[in-house]
Amino acid sequence: MANKIRLTVGGIEYLVVSDEEETFVRKIGEDLNQKLDAIKRQNSCLSTTMVAVLAALDYSEQLAKTKRECETLSLQLKAATEEAACARLDGEQARKEIDRLANEIAKLRG
């Protein structure tokens, strides 16, 4: 069920509709306010629109980097999973060979 949450971001009040928990949405709003404030402090002559665009660019860059890292981790996980499957197969083959050799030894002793 969608939650309606009133947030003030960059000095403007917004009504946000989200399926996320209110505390999560408020945290996102707080983080965005901090980002906007930090950009504004670095250059006080920027307009609100310019500050918002710079924040959006920064978040977009972070998202792109995170996606790239996720793709890399996904590939590493796939490789590790394949490696584990091969190791499991090697282990099964080794156990079969041990059993075969144990039977052969038993026959030779018997």
RADAPE-V596109 format. One record per pair of residues at least 12 apart in sequence whose ideal C-beta (glycine too) atoms are under 8 Angstrom apart, sorted by the first residue. I is the first residue (numbers start at 1). J is the second residue. Records with the same first field share a line. If there is no record, write none. Layout:
I=J + J
This chain:
1=19
2=17 + 18 + 19
3=17 + 18 + 19 + 20 + 21 + 22 + 25
4=16 + 17
5=17 + 18 + 22 + 25 + 26
7=25 + 26 + 29
8=29 + 33
9=29 + 32 + 33 + 36
10=32 + 33 + 36 + 48 + 51 + 52
11=48
16=29
32=55
35=55 + 58 + 59
36=51 + 52 + 55
39=51 + 54 + 55
